[in-house]
Amino acid sequence: MKDEGNLVLGTKKFQEKTKRWKVTVLQKKFIQDNFVDKKKLDLKKKLVLNRKCPNCKKDEKFLLFTKDFFKYWKCEKCGLVYVSPVLKENEIIKMYKNSSYSNSWGKILSNKTEYKFNQKKFDNVLKDVKKITKSKGKLLDVGCAVGQFLDTFKKDGWKTFGIELNDFERKISQKKGHKVFDKKIEANFLPNNSFDLVSILEVLEHVYDPEEVIKSIHKVLKKNGFLIIIVPNVESLAASVMQSRCNMFLGMSHITMFSPLTLKNFVEKFSFKQVFCSTITSELNVINNYLNMKDPYLGVSNNTHHFLKKWSEKKILNSLKGYKIKAIFKKI
């Protein structure tokens, strides 16, 4: 598809043009410098805490793998994948508000190449919304970053509001004319029943308590309002094949990982009904690099691995095996 940078430009060129590979390197250093006890070669105990499954609250789990000192578990009761122990919430907020790691993402999102491909993704979300509702009203984007998604809807006639904890990104959004707040939505500072549409795009996997986030979103949505979610797909072909080598597993920040089924089951517990679900981004080139024993993100493979000959981009996305889940829910 034309909105997948890895396919249009090639994996290595896309990583180099967007400078995403630099953030991967920075992340490892950031973890080592801030969260690791170098004598014990483990996370600093004072900075982390254990948690049960964020969905069913059970503690029956099995270990999938450990990556950069963070352990990924799968709940044996509901199937959710999550990290435990996790950074304490104050550490997570401090990291996102103003750190070299989080600020580097703001620079990536402002990068021309990244902006170009994200715009196609956001245009497609707008098309999805227009298929579901013809009315326009107030949009709240939770974790609005540099405001590109808000730009897209503002041009279409929506009144735009955002929440962004990162100081660098929030200021960029505000300069564009969007009303952007620096508080967590769980702080319940917004009036109930005040928004027609709430989006939380590639954010839910980051939050300390996803249950409280969804509950708070339900409160601020008007009756029959819509919620748009984009999250990494833990059952994507890329994650299934590459496991811990897949970049979606960022234990410092990606701490709750959904599949299409676990996302639906999780959100619908809070008086929502799913009305649309698809997956986006095949990661075909990344998977092919990995299978051909190249660096998944910076390698170049000229041959298609025999495993992928039965997988086309279309088949991956239609089988809900794309790298990211895009789902829309209606408040009931």
Steps between C-alpha positions, in 0.01 A plus 500: 500500500616855431485593869757241615844655497685169530345379173516824304856599588643172623559427866853636529429821309182564700689456829778731384272773363278507811797445736294238685807278540665768715213484749549123535863560594408788731236290674747230602739760639215680678396178675858422604564853630175547690342172606765227526696403810834435335627285788199269504439527125130545558244779523533722806241363742408842639388612152276206406204302627335170414150490361234244420328477163362850420190339352378216722716582807618139522860401567504176302751563224793357313817676389536571129842665508713768663614799297724780628435381858119514463298176519207434265231264634186350350194464722377140503145615578426769242798491262620857555874562467652741748821609671571438867670649690441840342639841574301677770247744363690808616807373314295442184349849514838660569646315202225612261481856626856599429783259425753451221313184399149648476621824341674299230161362395365853459782568255423180307130588476597839356731336245379557141513133403323383817243778461428397142418139582312585820281740304377219277421293809306788658314574176385138499375532859297804395349296216409225749327754725304647208364153420364473853373852567424799277495751787797708611560628850763501771802269481731418790829330408657336806876510452480739206881536462580772242134535399506348152186294559324809638611695190330241280165529676518878544528539122184291471307734729540337842570695821827359627630436851791293620679356800879480490735457795822557306588870520683512166218338302220686679648839414513404131131401509401818679683717246278346234193635677380187681384513862737254668507403868795364699300284743421131489146428385458292818520826697135551394547873435285505185117532507301179461319439169692776322668334198358338188820311423802393708814354347786325675751406234804290592463608863296237686792256499704760692269585790541370852129423550314451167176421685485846658579661164209329323263578788600868485454510123150355541412783740602783265336349192146602411231236469559304176845658471791310349841388622787432256790284615825407326735265687773252406363156414671240718363228269633664185705291262804713586466441875423130458805440280753735657394481865733714713684633192182683398518873577149510646642344815635801690471384861582841639199654326286236322365328809156368396475322166171421329377265229181577305306271734648616831454865399132441414435309821684758710330814364150350482507440877452873546172555309642520149410303189758434230375617158818468294830313517786460254876473506749726326869473403615157385872526593569258212847638431593493867390137537682406180824653628469305823429169327798555271721556807546873436445784742117526496495880482832597341566198281437460127376164367478454125326162519153422634518230765296190408286539816367833372401374156158410640463839670410811298454841656125473435477156662687619809270797553178312417597222742538760778872423509615855427744672733241736650133468592262778399163473673198724554258464790164663570396613846187314614 
